[in-house]
Amino acid sequence: MKTVELWSRVKEALYKATEAIVEKTQKVAEKAKESTEKTKYKVEVKKLELNIAKKFAELGNKVYELHLKKGEENPLNQEEVKQILEEITNLDRELAQTQAILEKKIEEEKKAMEQPET
């Protein structure tokens, strides 16, 4: 199978998954009537997770593409691969920060619900 065909199929599947997850996240948020701020962070977490998955697919495609070129040096030494790895690292860092904020919001909401009304 050609690399271009493989990448096209992977990319199409990822885009469909992205659309489905965002749509489901939005429906869950509406049904649960969660706070706007908390919902915003949940959607952002899902988007970041999907962006990371896309970058991993892009990385795999690039490494496979370089593998097919006989005589190439180690793919990890290629500038394009290094750039993708850096993007994944940045997205992962952003995801961790967003998840921490979301967890804090959830904890604040739980504490507010536990306090007796005055």
N, C-alpha and C positions, 0 to 999 in steps of 0.2 A: 504494500500500500504506500502510496506517495505521502511524503511528509505533509504537503499542502492539504491533501484530502483528509488526513488524520487530524490535523490542526483545525480544519474547518468543522469537522464533526464534533470535536471536543468543544470548540468555541460555541457552536450552536447549542449544544447540550448545556453548557454553563450559562448561557444567556437565558435559556428557557427556565433553568433552575432558579436563576436570580429573580426573574419575573414572578415565578410561582411563590418563592419564599417571601418576597416583599409583599405580594398580594395577601398571602396568608397571615403575615405579621400584622398587616393593617386591619384585616378582619378580626383577628383575635383582640387587637387593641380596642376596636369599636365595641365588640361584644362585652368585653370585661370592663369597659368604661374606666380605663386606667387614666391616670393623670397624663396630661399632654407631655410634660417634661420626661416622665418615666418612659412613655411610649417612644418618644424621640430617641432616647438612648438605646432602647431595644432594637429599633429599626436600624440605627447606626451600627450597632454590634453586628447585626445580620449582614449589612452591606459590607462591613469590613471583613467579615469572615468569607464572604463571597469574593471580594476583591483578592484576598489572600489565596483562595482556591484557584482563581483565574491566573494569578501570578505563578503559582506552582505548575499549572498546566502549561503556561508560557515557558517556564523554565525547563520543564520536561521536554517540550517540543524543541527548544533550542539545543539542549544537550543531545537529544536524539539526532537532530539535524547535523550537529557537529560530528557525532559518532559515524554517520553515514559517509562523511568526507574522510576517506582514508588518509592516513598520514598527518592528520591534524594533531596539534598539541592537546594537552589535557583541557577539556572543556571548561573546567573551573578557572583556568587562567585567561579565558576569553573575556574581553571587556563587556560584551553584551550580557554574558552570564553573571558577571560581578554586579552589573547594574540591576539586573532582575533580583539577585539575592539581596542587594541593599534595599530595594523597594519592598521586598517581603519583610525584611527586618523593621523597616519604618512602619509598615502597616501593622505588624505584630505589636509594636510598641504602642501605636495609637489604639489598637484594639484593647490592650491591657489597661490603658488609661480610661477608655470609655467604659469598660466593664467595671472598673473600680468605682467610677462615678455612679453607674447604674446600681451597683450593690449598695452604695451609700444611700441613694434615693429610696431603695426598697427598705433598707433598715430604718430610715427616718419615717417612712410611711407606717411600718409596723409599730414603732414606738408611739407614734401619734394615735394609732388605733387602740393601743393598750392603755393610754392615759384616760382616767375617768373624766366624764364631762363635769364642768363646774357650774 
